[in-house]
Amino acid sequence: MSCSEVEISLVRVFVKAFKGLDGHNRLWQSERWRMIGVYVKEVEDVWLGIAYVGEKIVATTLNSDKETTLKSLFRSLPPNADYQIVEKGSDFANRTVSTLKDVHSGKQELKEFALATEYYSEPVARVLKAAACIPIGYVSSYGNIAKVADTGPRLVGQIMASNPLYPIVACHRVVGADFSLVGYGGKKDPEALKAKLVRLSKERKGFKSEREISVDRRKLRIYPVEYVIEKAKKHGLDSSAKQQRKLTSD
């Protein structure tokens, strides 16, 4: 092997190792690791937030107040990432915030979005993209998403629990293989499960049968939310806490 080939090989090894360290180290001073803008805006009594680089999304969120929205964005930022809070967002940031409000209100869906993939591993990016494709009125399972994303259901569960792209990724539409609620927002207590069920109940469209949608040339099977609602009723979600805990089965 020539010296130049050795140098190229070492560079490849370094880049691979660097990306493995969450890909968020300040040592890398290239355009792809430029400053992340953090922007929040109140729209009709809801605070929406976006972390972005250029016209790519790093994280999104919404909440009832500015402080909580900022904290939620900060939790989703890569470790040691350089960021700045901007008072006046870019045109891209403002367009995205308006879209987030429409997505949250159920007026539209955002299946296609530019994710800043340099801040995510490939499996995580694939999971987020697959989950974002689940349309209103349907759910899919952790296992189904894992198959499409070439990863495991456990990782899917972890990503949905922290969900850095709400409301683009509607994590409440991901359920157990048997249509159990499993958890919501990283919690499995009755109140969390009830909150998840309420969200799904509001999205009922009267669909009768399951179907498949295309995600990166693969097929993701989705099911009407009514399947989950019926499962919850059978186990008495609104009854005792003991009965509610039955909904956490996988």
Secondary structure, 3 states (H helix, E strand, C coil): CCHHHHHHHHHHHHHHHHHHCCCCCCCCCCHHHCCEEEEEEEECCEEEEEEEECCEEEEEEEECCHHHHHHHHHHHCCCCCCEEECCCCCHHHHHHHHHHHHHHCCCCCCCCCCECHHHCCHHHHHHHHHHHCCCCCEEEEHHHHHHHHCCCHHHHHHHHHHCCECCCCCHHHEECCCCCCCCECCECCHHHHHHHHHHHHHCCCCCCCCEEEEECCEEEEEEEHHHHHHHHHHCCCCCCHHHHHHHHCC
